[in-house]
Amino acid sequence: MAIQYLALATLIVLYSLMFVGGYVSAAGLGLTCPEWPLCPDGIMPSDEYLIEWIHRLVAATTASLVAATMIASWLNKRADKKIKFTSTLASALVITQITLGALVIDLKLHAVLVAIHLGVGILLFSMVLLTTLFAFRIAKNPIKAKL
């Protein structure tokens, strides 16, 4: 039963990440913290780097939750191939997103990379949403044949 709440928490944190990322982009704060992965002040940033630092912290939290959800789906005996596929693809996409995020900073917000970063984010959200829906289907089907 824990996989359902883990997947739901992952979805909520990912949505929060997308919200903060949208704010960072719309407010023109994408390069306020010009170094990656840490800001110039190190682990605890000054006020000028706070919003971008929060975005990176939520991204790290999201990546951890996506990986945990994938591991939980593979360990769950009642999980079918669909949830394993969507959670594994989400894990691959989150690694892609982190790499793209670093490149976006490194290449000073190159427009094509920013657009790809947004597109991959939408795909990631879709996979996490499907994983969450499949996780709640596990709870509704207590007796399920192994695939």
C-alpha positions in Angstrom: 0.0 0.0 0.0 2.9 2.4 0.6 3.7 2.5 -3.1 0.5 4.5 -3.8 1.4 7.2 -1.3 5.0 7.3 -2.5 3.9 7.7 -6.1 1.4 10.4 -5.0 4.0 12.3 -3.0 6.3 12.1 -6.0 3.6 13.5 -8.2 2.9 16.4 -5.8 6.6 17.3 -5.4 7.2 17.1 -9.1 4.2 19.4 -9.7 5.8 21.8 -7.2 9.1 21.6 -9.0 7.4 22.5 -12.3 5.6 25.4 -10.6 8.9 26.8 -9.1 10.7 26.1 -12.4 8.0 28.1 -14.3 8.4 30.9 -11.8 12.2 30.9 -12.2 11.9 31.0 -16.0 9.1 33.7 -16.1 10.8 35.9 -13.6 14.1 35.7 -15.5 15.9 34.1 -12.5 17.4 31.2 -14.5 21.0 32.5 -14.2 20.8 34.1 -10.7 22.8 31.1 -9.5 25.4 30.7 -12.4 27.2 27.7 -11.1 26.0 24.1 -11.0 25.2 22.2 -8.9 25.8 24.6 -6.1 25.5 28.3 -6.0 28.6 30.5 -5.3 27.9 30.6 -1.6 27.9 26.8 -1.4 25.3 24.6 0.2 23.4 27.5 2.0 22.9 30.4 -0.4 22.5 34.0 0.2 19.2 35.7 -0.5 20.1 36.6 -4.1 20.4 32.9 -5.0 17.5 31.6 -2.9 14.8 31.0 -5.5 17.1 29.1 -7.9 18.5 27.2 -4.9 15.0 26.1 -3.9 14.4 24.9 -7.5 17.5 22.8 -7.3 16.7 21.4 -3.9 13.1 20.5 -5.0 14.7 18.9 -8.1 17.0 16.7 -6.0 14.1 15.7 -3.8 12.0 14.9 -6.9 14.8 12.8 -8.3 15.1 10.8 -5.1 11.3 10.2 -5.0 11.1 9.1 -8.6 13.9 6.6 -8.0 12.3 5.4 -4.8 9.0 4.9 -6.6 10.7 2.9 -9.4 12.4 0.7 -6.8 9.1 0.2 -5.0 7.4 -0.7 -8.2 10.0 -3.4 -9.0 9.9 -4.8 -5.5 6.0 -4.9 -5.3 4.9 -8.4 -6.1 1.5 -7.2 -7.4 2.9 -4.6 -9.7 2.4 -5.2 -13.4 4.6 -4.4 -16.4 2.9 -1.0 -16.9 3.9 0.5 -13.6 7.4 -0.9 -13.9 7.7 0.6 -17.4 6.3 4.1 -16.5 8.4 4.4 -13.3 11.6 3.2 -15.0 11.0 5.7 -17.9 10.3 8.4 -15.3 13.7 7.6 -13.7 15.5 7.9 -17.0 13.7 11.2 -17.8 14.6 12.7 -14.4 18.3 11.9 -15.1 17.8 13.6 -18.5 16.2 16.6 -16.8 19.0 17.0 -14.4 21.5 16.9 -17.2 19.5 19.3 -19.3 19.2 21.7 -16.3 22.9 21.7 -15.9 23.4 22.3 -19.7 20.8 25.1 -19.6 22.8 26.9 -16.9 26.2 26.1 -18.5 25.1 27.4 -21.9 23.4 30.5 -20.5 19.8 29.7 -21.1 20.1 28.6 -24.7 16.5 28.8 -26.1 16.5 25.4 -27.7 17.8 23.7 -24.5 15.2 25.6 -22.4 12.4 24.3 -24.7 13.7 20.8 -24.6 14.0 21.0 -20.8 10.3 22.0 -20.7 9.3 19.3 -23.1 11.1 16.6 -21.1 9.5 17.9 -18.0 6.1 17.4 -19.4 7.0 13.8 -20.4 8.3 13.2 -16.9 5.1 14.6 -15.4 3.1 12.3 -17.7 5.1 9.2 -16.6 4.8 10.0 -12.9 1.1 10.6 -13.3 0.6 7.3 -15.0 2.8 5.6 -12.4 0.6 7.1 -9.7 -2.6 5.9 -11.4 -1.2 2.4 -11.9 -0.1 2.3 -8.2 -3.7 3.1 -7.1 -5.0 0.3 -9.4 -2.7 -2.1 -7.4 -4.6 -1.2 -4.2 -8.0 -1.8 -5.9 -7.0 -5.3 -7.2 -5.8 -7.2 -4.2 -5.8 -10.5 -6.0 -3.8 -10.1 -9.2 -2.1 -12.7 -11.3 1.6 -12.3 -11.6 2.8 -11.1 -15.0 
